[in-house]
Amino acid sequence: MKKANLVWALLLAGLTSVSVHAVQQRDYHKAVIGNDCEVCHDQGVDQYPSDKTCLQCHDVDELAKETARSGEDRWQNPHDNLHYGKDLPCVECHGEHHPKKPLCNSCHTFKYDKHQE
């Protein structure tokens, strides 16, 4: 009986380790990064990537220009806003493997039509 339990435990452990590596990845990142998780996960694969990693490819000033709004809505820019300026961590709104809603939407009703969850 103990041998059967050991076999089941090993089988489940093997399935768990396979599922950890079977993650979704955005096509445009896959083309650049491939399957090397450590390219982005600079703090270890069990941690979120640092902003430093994101900013190696993405320029926050360019993002702020692309998402700029005018007039009264100028502070509704997710990449340069009244609360955080340009210092909001990328992973607060963006997720590679799991969709995320923009952080602002927890208090505001701004629409970010181009936001990729």
Sequence and secondary structure as in RCSB ss.txt:
>XXXX:A:sequence
MKKANLVWALLLAGLTSVSVHAVQQRDYHKAVIGNDCEVCHDQGVDQYPSDKTCLQCHDVDELAKETARSGEDRW
QNPHDNLHYGKDLPCVECHGEHHPKKPLCNSCHTFKYDKHQE
>XXXX:A:secstr
 HHHHHHHHHHHHHHHHHHHH     HHHHHHHTT GGGT TT TTS   HHHHTTT  HHHHHHHT   GGGGG
G TTSBTTTBT S GGGT  SSS    GGGGT     TT   
